[in-house]
C-alpha cells in the first residue's frame, strides 16, 4: 500500500509539474504571440508635423514660376510619385514595408492621373521655355526632384512615412491621388529630417508573471487540490 501511495504521489507531482509548465507556456505565448506586422520603424512614431499643403508651396519641390493652378497640382502629384519611387529603391531593407510591390501597384492603380500630371508638367516647361530648352529643363527638373528625396541619415523616418503613404495611395480611389498628395506631402518632406526614437521608460509592473503554486507533495490532497494551509505561499 505504501509503495502504491508513493507511486500515486509521484504521478501526482509529475502531473502538477506538467500542468504548471503548460500554464507558463500559455502565459508566455499570450505575451509573445506574433501580431500582424505593422512595419513600425519606431517605438514612438516621430511627429513630422503633418498638414495640408498647396502645390505652390516652396516645400513641395523645385520652383516652377508662372505655373497655373493645374500645373501646380501636377507638380505636387509628381513630387509625391517621385518620393514614393525613391522609397521603393531605398526601403527594401524590410520586406514588411512592401515598398516595391506597393509602388508598382500605385503606378497601375493611378496610371491615368499620373500620366496627366506628366503631360501637364512637360507642357509647362515647353510653354515657358520653348520646345527644345523646355524639354531639357523638364528632364533636369525630374532628375533633381528624385535626388531631393534621397536620404541616408533620415532613412528610417522617410521609409516609415513613405511606405505608409504608399499603402494609403493604394486605398485611394482613382482620380483622387492629388487629394492624398495635398494631405501628406508636407509630412513626407518633413520626414527627410533625421528623427530619433524616444527611449522607453522601464516599468517593472508592465508584465506580471503568473505566480507558481508550491510543488511540495504535502500541499496537495489525493484529488490534486491545493490544501488551504498552502494558499499563503501560492499567493
C-alpha positions in Angstrom: 0.0 0.0 0.0 2.8 2.4 0.9 4.5 1.7 -2.4 1.3 2.3 -4.3 0.7 5.5 -2.4 4.2 6.8 -3.2 3.7 5.9 -6.8 0.4 7.9 -6.9 2.1 10.8 -5.1 5.0 10.8 -7.7 2.5 10.6 -10.6 0.6 13.5 -9.0 3.7 15.6 -8.7 4.6 14.9 -12.3 1.1 15.8 -13.4 1.2 19.1 -11.4 4.6 19.9 -12.9 3.2 19.3 -16.4 0.2 21.5 -15.7 2.4 24.3 -14.3 4.7 24.0 -17.3 1.8 24.2 -19.6 0.4 27.2 -17.7 3.8 29.0 -18.0 4.0 28.2 -21.7 0.5 29.5 -22.3 1.3 32.7 -20.4 4.4 33.4 -22.4 2.6 32.6 -25.6 0.0 35.2 -24.7 2.7 37.8 -24.2 4.9 36.9 -27.2 2.3 35.7 -29.7 3.1 37.3 -33.1 0.8 40.0 -34.2 0.1 41.4 -37.7 3.2 43.2 -38.9 2.6 46.9 -38.9 6.0 47.8 -40.3 6.6 50.1 -37.4 10.1 51.7 -37.6 9.9 53.4 -34.2 8.7 52.5 -30.7 7.3 56.0 -30.6 6.5 57.5 -34.1 8.2 60.9 -34.6 6.0 63.9 -35.2 6.7 65.0 -38.7 4.2 67.8 -38.4 1.6 66.7 -40.9 -0.8 69.1 -42.5 -2.4 70.1 -45.8 -0.2 71.8 -48.4 -0.8 73.5 -51.7 1.2 72.8 -54.9 2.6 76.3 -54.9 4.2 75.9 -51.5 8.1 76.0 -51.8 8.3 72.9 -49.6 6.8 70.8 -52.3 9.8 70.8 -54.6 11.7 72.9 -57.2 10.1 76.2 -58.1 8.0 76.4 -61.2 7.3 80.1 -61.6 4.3 81.2 -63.7 2.6 77.9 -63.3 -1.2 77.6 -63.5 -3.3 76.0 -60.7 -3.5 72.8 -62.8 0.3 72.8 -63.3 0.9 73.3 -59.6 -1.4 70.4 -59.0 0.6 68.3 -61.4 3.8 69.5 -59.7 2.5 68.3 -56.3 1.4 65.0 -57.6 4.7 64.4 -59.5 6.7 65.1 -56.4 4.7 62.6 -54.4 5.3 60.0 -57.1 9.0 60.7 -57.1 9.2 60.4 -53.3 7.4 57.0 -53.4 9.7 55.9 -56.2 12.8 56.7 -54.2 11.3 54.9 -51.2 10.8 51.8 -53.4 14.5 51.9 -54.1 15.8 52.8 -50.6 13.4 51.0 -48.3 13.9 47.4 -49.5 15.8 46.5 -46.3 12.5 45.4 -44.7 10.1 43.1 -46.6 7.3 44.1 -44.2 7.3 47.6 -45.7 6.4 46.2 -49.2 8.0 49.3 -50.8 8.4 47.8 -54.3 5.1 45.9 -54.7 3.1 48.8 -53.3 4.8 51.3 -55.5 4.1 49.1 -58.6 0.5 48.9 -57.5 0.3 52.6 -57.3 1.6 53.0 -60.9 -1.1 50.6 -62.1 -3.9 51.9 -60.0 -3.3 55.7 -60.7 -1.8 55.4 -64.1 -4.2 57.9 -65.8 -3.8 60.6 -63.1 0.0 60.2 -63.1 0.2 60.3 -66.9 -1.9 63.5 -66.9 0.5 65.1 -64.4 3.5 64.2 -66.5 1.9 65.8 -69.6 0.9 68.9 -67.7 4.4 69.4 -66.4 6.1 68.7 -69.7 3.8 71.3 -71.4 4.6 73.8 -68.6 8.3 73.8 -69.4 7.7 73.9 -73.1 5.2 76.8 -72.7 7.6 78.8 -70.5 10.9 78.0 -72.1 10.2 76.8 -75.6 10.1 73.2 -77.0 13.8 72.4 -77.1 15.0 74.1 -74.0 11.8 73.3 -72.2 12.3 69.5 -72.8 15.8 69.7 -71.3 14.7 71.7 -68.3 11.9 69.2 -67.7 14.4 66.4 -67.7 16.6 68.3 -65.3 13.6 69.0 -63.1 12.7 65.3 -63.0 16.3 64.3 -62.1 16.6 66.9 -59.4 13.2 66.0 -58.0 14.3 62.4 -57.5 17.6 63.5 -55.9 15.9 65.8 -53.5 14.2 62.7 -51.9 17.4 60.7 -51.5 18.4 60.4 -47.8 20.7 58.4 -45.7 20.7 59.9 -42.2 16.9 60.1 -42.2 16.2 56.8 -44.0 14.2 55.2 -41.2 11.9 58.1 -40.8 11.5 58.6 -44.5 10.7 54.9 -45.1 8.3 54.9 -42.2 6.3 57.7 -43.7 6.7 57.0 -47.4 5.6 53.4 -47.2 2.7 54.4 -45.0 1.6 56.9 -47.7 2.0 54.2 -50.3 -0.4 52.0 -48.5 -2.9 54.9 -48.3 -2.4 55.6 -52.0 -3.4 52.0 -52.9 -6.7 52.6 -51.0 -7.3 56.0 -52.6 -9.9 56.0 -55.4 -8.7 56.6 -59.0 -8.5 60.3 -59.8 -8.1 61.3 -56.1 -4.4 60.7 -55.7 -3.9 64.5 -55.8 -6.0 64.8 -52.6 -3.7 62.4 -50.8 -0.7 64.4 -52.0 -2.3 67.5 -50.5 -2.8 65.8 -47.2 0.6 64.0 -46.9 3.3 65.9 -48.9 4.2 68.1 -46.0 4.7 65.1 -43.8 6.8 63.3 -46.5 9.1 66.3 -46.9 9.5 66.7 -43.1 10.5 63.1 -42.8 13.7 63.9 -44.7 15.0 65.5 -41.5 16.7 62.9 -39.2 14.4 61.7 -36.3 15.3 59.5 -33.4 13.4 57.1 -31.2 12.3 58.1 -27.7 13.9 55.9 -25.1 11.2 53.8 -23.4 10.6 54.2 -19.7 11.2 50.9 -17.8 8.2 49.7 -16.0 8.8 46.6 -13.9 5.0 46.1 -13.5 4.2 46.2 -17.2 4.3 42.4 -17.4 3.4 40.2 -14.4 4.1 36.5 -14.5 1.6 34.1 -13.1 2.5 33.0 -9.5 3.6 29.4 -9.3 1.8 27.1 -6.7 4.0 25.1 -4.3 5.3 21.8 -5.6 5.6 20.0 -2.2 3.7 16.8 -2.1 2.2 17.6 1.3 0.5 20.7 -0.1 -1.8 18.6 -2.3 -4.6 16.2 -1.5 -5.4 12.9 -3.2 -7.6 14.8 -5.8 -4.7 17.2 -6.7 -6.4 20.1 -4.9 -4.1 22.6 -3.1 -4.5 22.4 0.6 -5.7 25.6 2.4 -2.6 25.8 4.6 -0.5 26.3 1.4 -2.6 29.1 0.0 -0.4 31.8 1.5 2.7 30.5 -0.2 0.8 30.3 -3.5 -0.4 33.9 -3.5 
